[in-house]
Every structure is written in structure tokens, then in C-alpha cells.
């Protein structure tokens, strides 16, 4: 098989991957469906039915939360540094409570003496709080929100601690036993979300052709650094895994919520579906702690509510940064992202950083590219002699194979020389594809002129057309030993096919491939000049 055929089939493989991802994303995408209207109604009544709870607002420099004193759950979370849509004045809404959709973070104390019995379908404690509004003051790095509940000599203080510039929230339970008997409690935390989106909802980043945006649960344990557990799995069977280290999370494109229990105790990670499989839960249960009379104890956990920022995620919990969905090539995508971020810290423009990293990657791969085109040029030079062998030994396949291999050895040509470099480069290009398509830093990041959001498609399709034009130019410049008319026609249509696919790609991805193609054209000019000097490339006939 010729080198040109190898390149064609690698391109076909890439297109097939895009088609499969699109089908897979559509298959898993939430479909509009009317759900139980009671799913988002939180019970906030005491045992006699009296309405006692209240909502308090908490605001740091990056988060705005609404907390219900009934159970002390977070019913709403807005990310103040991220717009809901490009150039909108509304912050991004991560957690919410609506009649037809809920996404909340719950936590409490269970066990023999725990005040929360929600896991068994019972009532919750109603906390008292000193004020209804809390805000991080200028020059202060922490904001503490204590909430108190007292029951028969047992004092429970649930405390939220928000930190300046951080999306990880400390959730602490200060428990004081003023009775004459020991008490047993265990902490739990869970994330609750309606499985089906309401009819007017959209999934950000999931509509682009070839783009995939996972929405569902995930966890990490001693047995697995990172595992997804989608809503279909939650509906069919419950997760029940014991671990000392780990976390649970709810994921979507660019943003996530996650509970990180104490890492020095045994925890149980679990999932559950409720409300006739319309709402999914993922959470943890800590080990039971015994508190002696006239003593106190503190139980701690962390709650992440925010964008998928790898540095902060890694600092919050081990392996939590793996929730950034870089696919199976994450081990390549992560270092490429760190390099991109390092470059951006100097140039202060993500589009310029993409251009620079394109030149760096293509420069590193230049030896492979040179070997690829040298092999293709040699194969083209040998085509007349290979054709002569076919005509001479066409009826004797064994002899034809022997003579062909002898010719390759004589001319020091490796028939796979054009294919192997492509095989080596493909994982790198795919890693860049995943990295550029799933890094929240590119969301709403402007480049220049009409490109004001590198995570969205080019509104005027200029970049995809440029990409297709440069791809067509590369094809015209490349040695073409393919003689079959059908294959030649298919090769001619490849730039058109890729252009159509790239119309819906995020402009950051299209920018990378366009610049990469331009770099390839320059590389080809250099390589062919070298080959002409060495007599390995056919010189143009003088007029």
C-alpha cells in the first residue's frame, strides 16, 4: 500500500472518529421530557408542618450561594467570574432549584444520634443563623458561615468556609456532646440532579460536530483514579464502594461539583435514583464517630463548585483534576495544556498561545514529517519500476513480492516510511483536539477581529474555509503515487469533507489546524528543496 493511501486511510479514521463522537454525544444527550413537578420542591417544614426555614445568601469574590437553613443545603450556586452566555451580565448558574429541574449539594449527619435522617426519607434539622446575608469583605481571605442546631443536649454547628479566589468550600461540623451518654454520628455529602434537562435548557459545548460533552456522575477511589458513572448506570444499579481516599462528582462541559470527604477515614461512595428514576444522587458516607460525654469533635469535608481549573482541582483532592475530560489521551493532553497555559501567561491571549504551541509541536515533529515526505518522494520515483515489475510478474504473486522487496532493499526505501510518522503524529494531534475542546480557559476567550470566543464556532466560517483551502493546497503539493481514479477522486474530496466538519468546530481548534496546515506548507517547501538538491524529487521541467 502506498504512503498516500496510508495518509488517506488515517484521514478517514479521523473523520470516522468525529462521526462516532457525534453519534455518541447525541445518544447520551439529555432529551426534552416532562418530569415530576415535585422533584425540585425541597421539604422545609418542621414535624408539625410549620414553615420555619429560610434562605440565606453567601457571596465571595468568585461564588454566590443560596443556602437553605433546612438541612443547610446549597440550593443555588453562581460563578461570578463566568458569564452565562458570551457578553451577558448574568453569572453562570451551576446549582439551581426549580420546579422542573434541581441540581443541589446536600450534606448532613446520620447515624444513631445524627439529626439528619434524609437518607431514610425523614425530616432534617432547621438551623439558626445570625444573619441572612454574608459577604467576603475587602482585605479578608476567608468567610465563615456558622449555622447552629441544638437537640437534647447535643449541639451541632454546621460551618461553611469560603476562600478568596477559590472554588473549594470547607464544610465542617462542630459537634458538642453535653449529655451524659456517648453519641454516634457519621457525615455524608451528596449531589442531587435531575437526569433530564427541561425543554428550554441547552447543554453547552455539546452541539458542535465532533464535540462531546459528558453530563453525569463520576468518582475516584482506591481501586480507580477516575471513573464515570452516567445516569443510565445510576438508574440500573447503585454504586456502593468502600474507600479511604477518593471523591464523588457531577460533571458537565467546563464545570463540575464534587464532594471530597476526609481522606483519613473509611468512606462509602454511593449512587441512587429517586422520584421514579428522574433524579440521580451521588455521594459519600463517612465512618461513624463516637463522641464521649462533655466533649466535642469536628468532622470535615470539601465541596467543589466551579469551573474545571486543573491547578485548583489538583490542590483540592488527588486525581480530581482528571474530571477535565481529555479522553483516553489525557496523559498527552495534560502536559500540552500546561505548556499552552505557560505560553498564555506571557502573551496574554489564548489565540496567540495556540499559534505558538502549534509552531512548537510542528517543529518538534519536523524530523518525522521530513521522513514522511522523503519516503513518499522515493515511492513516487519508484512507481515506474514497480509498475514494470507488476507487468513482468503479474501472474506470479510470490515472485512479484520477492522482486518488490528486493527493489526496496536496493534503493533503501521503507514502504511504511510514510505511514509510521503519521501513526506517531496522530495521538499528538488528537490530544490537542481533546485539550483545545475541553479546557474551560478557552470558554469565551477572545482572539482577534471577529473571533471573540475560542470555544465557539466561527460565526462567519472564515477559519474553516481557510483551513480547507490550506488542506487542498497541501494535497496539491504532496507527491501523489495513487493512480486509481476512484482513490484520486476520494482524495480530492477530503478537503471538502474536512471543511464541512470544521464549520461547527470551536474556533480554537480550527485556528490550530489552520496554522498547522500553513506550517506544513512551509515545511513541504523546505523538504522538497532538500530533496531536489539530493536528486530524490522530480525537478520541474523547464519551459
LINBELGI-V468216 format. One record per pair of residues at least 12 apart in sequence whose C-alpha atoms are under 7 Angstrom apart, sorted by sequence separation. I is the first residue (numbers start at 1). J is the second residue. D is the distance in whole Angstrom. If there is no record, write none. Layout:
# LINBELGI-V468216
i = [I | I]
j = [J | J]
d = [D | D]
This chain:
# LINBELGI-V468216
i = [55 | 56 | 65 | 79 | 80 | 146 | 147 | 159 | 160 | 217 | 247 | 248 | 270 | 271 | 442 | 443 | 55 | 64 | 65 | 78 | 79 | 146 | 159 | 216 | 217 | 247 | 270 | 340 | 442 | 54 | 55 | 63 | 64 | 78 | 79 | 145 | 146 | 158 | 159 | 216 | 246 | 247 | 269 | 270 | 340 | 53 | 54 | 63 | 64 | 78 | 144 | 145 | 158 | 216 | 269 | 53 | 63 | 64 | 77 | 78 | 144 | 145 | 157 | 158 | 268 | 269 | 308 | 53 | 62 | 63 | 77 | 129 | 144 | 156 | 157 | 267 | 268 | 340 | 62 | 77 | 129 | 143 | 144 | 156 | 157 | 245 | 267 | 268 | 386 | 437 | 62 | 76 | 77 | 128 | 129 | 142 | 143 | 156 | 244 | 267 | 75 | 76 | 127 | 128 | 142 | 143 | 155 | 156 | 244 | 266 | 267 | 75 | 76 | 127 | 128 | 142 | 155 | 222 | 244 | 266 | 75 | 127 | 141 | 142 | 154 | 155 | 221 | 222 | 244 | 265 | 126 | 141 | 154 | 222 | 243 | 244 | 472 | 125 | 153 | 154 | 221 | 222 | 242 | 243 | 471 | 153 | 154 | 221 | 242 | 243 | 44 | 153 | 220 | 221 | 242 | 220 | 241 | 242 | 468 | 76 | 219 | 220 | 240 | 241 | 468 | 75 | 219 | 240 | 241 | 74 | 75 | 218 | 219 | 239 | 240 | 468 | 74 | 218 | 239 | 468 | 73 | 74 | 217 | 218 | 238 | 239 | 467 | 73 | 217 | 238 | 73 | 216 | 217 | 238 | 248 | 465 | 216 | 248 | 378 | 464 | 195 | 215 | 216 | 71 | 214 | 215 | 234 | 214 | 234 | 235 | 262 | 375 | 464 | 213 | 214 | 234 | 262 | 464 | 213 | 261 | 260 | 261 | 235 | 260 | 375 | 376 | 461 | 259 | 260 | 375 | 259 | 258 | 259 | 372 | 373 | 234 | 258 | 371 | 372 | 457 | 464 | 467 | 471 | 257 | 258 | 457 | 463 | 467 | 470 | 474 | 205 | 257 | 457 | 463 | 466 | 470 | 204 | 231 | 256 | 257 | 372 | 457 | 458 | 256 | 456 | 457 | 255 | 256 | 455 | 456 | 255 | 256 | 369 | 454 | 455 | 71 | 254 | 255 | 368 | 454 | 455 | 70 | 71 | 254 | 454 | 70 | 71 | 72 | 70 | 40 | 69 | 70 | 260 | 40 | 41 | 69 | 40 | 69 | 39 | 40 | 38 | 39 | 40 | 37 | 40 | 37 | 36 | 35 | 217 | 437 | 113 | 189 | 113 | 114 | 112 | 113 | 436 | 437 | 53 | 111 | 112 | 436 | 111 | 57 | 58 | 59 | 60 | 61 | 110 | 111 | 56 | 57 | 58 | 59 | 60 | 109 | 110 | 433 | 56 | 57 | 58 | 59 | 109 | 110 | 109 | 108 | 109 | 108 | 107 | 108 | 107 | 106 | 107 | 195 | 106 | 194 | 195 | 105 | 106 | 194 | 195 | 105 | 193 | 194 | 104 | 105 | 192 | 193 | 104 | 192 | 193 | 103 | 104 | 192 | 103 | 191 | 192 | 102 | 103 | 190 | 191 | 102 | 190 | 191 | 350 | 101 | 190 | 189 | 190 | 225 | 189 | 350 | 101 | 188 | 189 | 226 | 351 | 101 | 188 | 350 | 100 | 187 | 188 | 333 | 337 | 349 | 383 | 187 | 332 | 333 | 380 | 186 | 186 | 333 | 380 | 60 | 186 | 329 | 333 | 377 | 61 | 62 | 185 | 186 | 376 | 60 | 61 | 184 | 185 | 184 | 185 | 184 | 183 | 184 | 327 | 182 | 183 | 326 | 182 | 183 | 326 | 182 | 181 | 182 | 181 | 326 | 180 | 325 | 177 | 179 | 324 | 177 | 178 | 179 | 177 | 178 | 177 | 177 | 176 | 177 | 176 | 175 | 176 | 175 | 174 | 175 | 174 | 173 | 174 | 172 | 173 | 172 | 173 | 172 | 171 | 172 | 171 | 170 | 171 | 170 | 171 | 308 | 169 | 170 | 307 | 168 | 169 | 168 | 169 | 168 | 167 | 168 | 167 | 167 | 168 | 358 | 351 | 355 | 358 | 370 | 354 | 358 | 378 | 377 | 355 | 377 | 33 | 32 | 31 | 32 | 33 | 30 | 31 | 32 | 33 | 30 | 32 | 111 | 254 | 254 | 254 | 22 | 25 | 22 | 25 | 21 | 22 | 21 | 22 | 19 | 21 | 18 | 79 | 39 | 35 | 209 | 209 | 208 | 209 | 208 | 86 | 3 | 7 | 6 | 3 | 3 | 4 | 4 | 4 | 8]
j = [67 | 68 | 77 | 91 | 92 | 158 | 159 | 171 | 172 | 229 | 259 | 260 | 282 | 283 | 454 | 455 | 68 | 77 | 78 | 91 | 92 | 159 | 172 | 229 | 230 | 260 | 283 | 353 | 455 | 68 | 69 | 77 | 78 | 92 | 93 | 159 | 160 | 172 | 173 | 230 | 260 | 261 | 283 | 284 | 354 | 68 | 69 | 78 | 79 | 93 | 159 | 160 | 173 | 231 | 284 | 69 | 79 | 80 | 93 | 94 | 160 | 161 | 173 | 174 | 284 | 285 | 324 | 70 | 79 | 80 | 94 | 146 | 161 | 173 | 174 | 284 | 285 | 357 | 80 | 95 | 147 | 161 | 162 | 174 | 175 | 263 | 285 | 286 | 404 | 455 | 81 | 95 | 96 | 147 | 148 | 161 | 162 | 175 | 263 | 286 | 95 | 96 | 147 | 148 | 162 | 163 | 175 | 176 | 264 | 286 | 287 | 96 | 97 | 148 | 149 | 163 | 176 | 243 | 265 | 287 | 97 | 149 | 163 | 164 | 176 | 177 | 243 | 244 | 266 | 287 | 149 | 164 | 177 | 245 | 266 | 267 | 495 | 149 | 177 | 178 | 245 | 246 | 266 | 267 | 495 | 178 | 179 | 246 | 267 | 268 | 70 | 179 | 246 | 247 | 268 | 247 | 268 | 269 | 495 | 104 | 247 | 248 | 268 | 269 | 496 | 104 | 248 | 269 | 270 | 104 | 105 | 248 | 249 | 269 | 270 | 498 | 105 | 249 | 270 | 499 | 105 | 106 | 249 | 250 | 270 | 271 | 499 | 106 | 250 | 271 | 107 | 250 | 251 | 272 | 282 | 499 | 251 | 283 | 413 | 499 | 231 | 251 | 252 | 108 | 251 | 252 | 271 | 252 | 272 | 273 | 300 | 413 | 502 | 252 | 253 | 273 | 301 | 503 | 253 | 301 | 301 | 302 | 277 | 302 | 417 | 418 | 503 | 302 | 303 | 418 | 303 | 303 | 304 | 417 | 418 | 280 | 304 | 417 | 418 | 503 | 510 | 513 | 517 | 304 | 305 | 504 | 510 | 514 | 517 | 521 | 253 | 305 | 505 | 511 | 514 | 518 | 253 | 280 | 305 | 306 | 421 | 506 | 507 | 306 | 506 | 507 | 306 | 307 | 506 | 507 | 307 | 308 | 421 | 506 | 507 | 124 | 307 | 308 | 421 | 507 | 508 | 124 | 125 | 308 | 508 | 125 | 126 | 127 | 126 | 97 | 126 | 127 | 317 | 98 | 99 | 127 | 99 | 128 | 99 | 100 | 99 | 100 | 101 | 99 | 102 | 100 | 100 | 100 | 282 | 506 | 183 | 259 | 184 | 185 | 184 | 185 | 508 | 509 | 126 | 184 | 185 | 509 | 185 | 132 | 133 | 134 | 135 | 136 | 185 | 186 | 132 | 133 | 134 | 135 | 136 | 185 | 186 | 509 | 133 | 134 | 135 | 136 | 186 | 187 | 187 | 187 | 188 | 188 | 188 | 189 | 189 | 189 | 190 | 278 | 190 | 278 | 279 | 190 | 191 | 279 | 280 | 191 | 279 | 280 | 191 | 192 | 279 | 280 | 192 | 280 | 281 | 192 | 193 | 281 | 193 | 281 | 282 | 193 | 194 | 281 | 282 | 194 | 282 | 283 | 442 | 194 | 283 | 283 | 284 | 319 | 284 | 445 | 197 | 284 | 285 | 322 | 447 | 198 | 285 | 447 | 198 | 285 | 286 | 431 | 435 | 447 | 481 | 286 | 431 | 432 | 479 | 286 | 287 | 434 | 481 | 162 | 288 | 431 | 435 | 479 | 164 | 165 | 288 | 289 | 479 | 164 | 165 | 288 | 289 | 289 | 290 | 290 | 290 | 291 | 434 | 290 | 291 | 434 | 291 | 292 | 435 | 292 | 292 | 293 | 293 | 438 | 293 | 438 | 291 | 293 | 438 | 292 | 293 | 294 | 293 | 294 | 294 | 295 | 295 | 296 | 296 | 296 | 297 | 297 | 297 | 298 | 298 | 298 | 299 | 298 | 299 | 299 | 300 | 300 | 300 | 301 | 301 | 301 | 302 | 302 | 303 | 440 | 302 | 303 | 440 | 302 | 303 | 303 | 304 | 304 | 304 | 305 | 305 | 306 | 316 | 512 | 508 | 512 | 515 | 527 | 512 | 516 | 536 | 536 | 515 | 537 | 196 | 196 | 196 | 197 | 198 | 196 | 197 | 198 | 199 | 197 | 199 | 288 | 438 | 439 | 440 | 209 | 212 | 210 | 213 | 210 | 211 | 211 | 212 | 210 | 212 | 210 | 306 | 275 | 278 | 501 | 504 | 504 | 505 | 505 | 444 | 376 | 419 | 419 | 418 | 419 | 480 | 481 | 482 | 491]
d = [6 | 6 | 5 | 6 | 7 | 6 | 6 | 6 | 7 | 5 | 6 | 7 | 6 | 6 | 6 | 5 | 5 | 6 | 7 | 6 | 5 | 4 | 5 | 7 | 5 | 5 | 5 | 6 | 6 | 6 | 6 | 7 | 5 | 5 | 7 | 5 | 7 | 6 | 6 | 5 | 7 | 7 | 6 | 6 | 7 | 7 | 6 | 6 | 7 | 5 | 7 | 5 | 5 | 6 | 4 | 5 | 5 | 7 | 6 | 6 | 6 | 6 | 6 | 7 | 5 | 7 | 6 | 5 | 6 | 6 | 6 | 7 | 5 | 7 | 5 | 6 | 5 | 6 | 5 | 5 | 5 | 6 | 7 | 6 | 6 | 5 | 6 | 7 | 7 | 7 | 6 | 5 | 7 | 6 | 7 | 7 | 5 | 5 | 6 | 5 | 6 | 4 | 6 | 5 | 6 | 7 | 6 | 7 | 6 | 6 | 6 | 6 | 7 | 5 | 6 | 5 | 5 | 6 | 6 | 6 | 6 | 5 | 6 | 6 | 6 | 7 | 6 | 7 | 5 | 7 | 7 | 5 | 5 | 6 | 6 | 6 | 6 | 7 | 7 | 6 | 6 | 7 | 7 | 5 | 6 | 5 | 7 | 4 | 6 | 6 | 5 | 5 | 5 | 7 | 4 | 5 | 5 | 6 | 5 | 7 | 6 | 7 | 7 | 5 | 7 | 5 | 4 | 6 | 7 | 6 | 7 | 6 | 6 | 7 | 5 | 7 | 5 | 5 | 5 | 5 | 6 | 7 | 6 | 6 | 7 | 5 | 7 | 5 | 4 | 5 | 6 | 6 | 6 | 6 | 7 | 6 | 5 | 6 | 7 | 6 | 7 | 5 | 7 | 7 | 7 | 4 | 6 | 6 | 6 | 6 | 6 | 7 | 6 | 6 | 7 | 6 | 6 | 6 | 5 | 5 | 6 | 6 | 6 | 5 | 5 | 6 | 6 | 6 | 6 | 5 | 5 | 6 | 6 | 6 | 7 | 7 | 5 | 7 | 4 | 7 | 6 | 7 | 6 | 5 | 7 | 5 | 6 | 5 | 6 | 6 | 6 | 5 | 5 | 7 | 7 | 7 | 6 | 7 | 6 | 7 | 6 | 4 | 5 | 6 | 4 | 5 | 6 | 6 | 5 | 6 | 4 | 6 | 7 | 6 | 6 | 5 | 6 | 5 | 5 | 5 | 6 | 6 | 5 | 6 | 5 | 6 | 6 | 7 | 4 | 6 | 6 | 6 | 7 | 5 | 6 | 5 | 5 | 7 | 7 | 6 | 6 | 7 | 6 | 5 | 5 | 5 | 7 | 6 | 7 | 7 | 6 | 6 | 5 | 5 | 6 | 6 | 7 | 7 | 6 | 6 | 6 | 6 | 5 | 6 | 6 | 6 | 6 | 7 | 6 | 6 | 5 | 5 | 5 | 5 | 5 | 6 | 5 | 7 | 6 | 6 | 6 | 6 | 5 | 6 | 5 | 6 | 6 | 6 | 6 | 7 | 4 | 6 | 6 | 6 | 5 | 6 | 5 | 6 | 6 | 4 | 6 | 5 | 6 | 6 | 6 | 6 | 7 | 5 | 5 | 6 | 7 | 6 | 7 | 5 | 4 | 6 | 7 | 5 | 7 | 6 | 5 | 6 | 5 | 6 | 7 | 6 | 4 | 5 | 6 | 6 | 6 | 7 | 7 | 6 | 7 | 7 | 5 | 7 | 4 | 7 | 7 | 6 | 6 | 5 | 6 | 7 | 7 | 5 | 6 | 6 | 7 | 6 | 6 | 7 | 5 | 7 | 4 | 6 | 5 | 6 | 6 | 6 | 5 | 6 | 6 | 7 | 6 | 6 | 5 | 6 | 7 | 5 | 6 | 6 | 7 | 6 | 5 | 5 | 5 | 7 | 6 | 4 | 7 | 5 | 5 | 7 | 5 | 6 | 7 | 6 | 7 | 7 | 6 | 7 | 5 | 5 | 5 | 6 | 6 | 6 | 4 | 5 | 7 | 5 | 6 | 6 | 5 | 5 | 7 | 7 | 5 | 6 | 6 | 5 | 6 | 6 | 5 | 6 | 6 | 5 | 7 | 6 | 6 | 6 | 7 | 6 | 5 | 6 | 6 | 4 | 6 | 7 | 6 | 6 | 7 | 6 | 7 | 6 | 7 | 6 | 6 | 6 | 6 | 7 | 7 | 6 | 7 | 7 | 7 | 6 | 7 | 5 | 7 | 6 | 7 | 6 | 5 | 7 | 7 | 7 | 5 | 6 | 5 | 5 | 7 | 5 | 7 | 7 | 7 | 6 | 6 | 4 | 7 | 7 | 7 | 6 | 6 | 5 | 6 | 6 | 6 | 6 | 7 | 6 | 5 | 6 | 6 | 7 | 7 | 7]
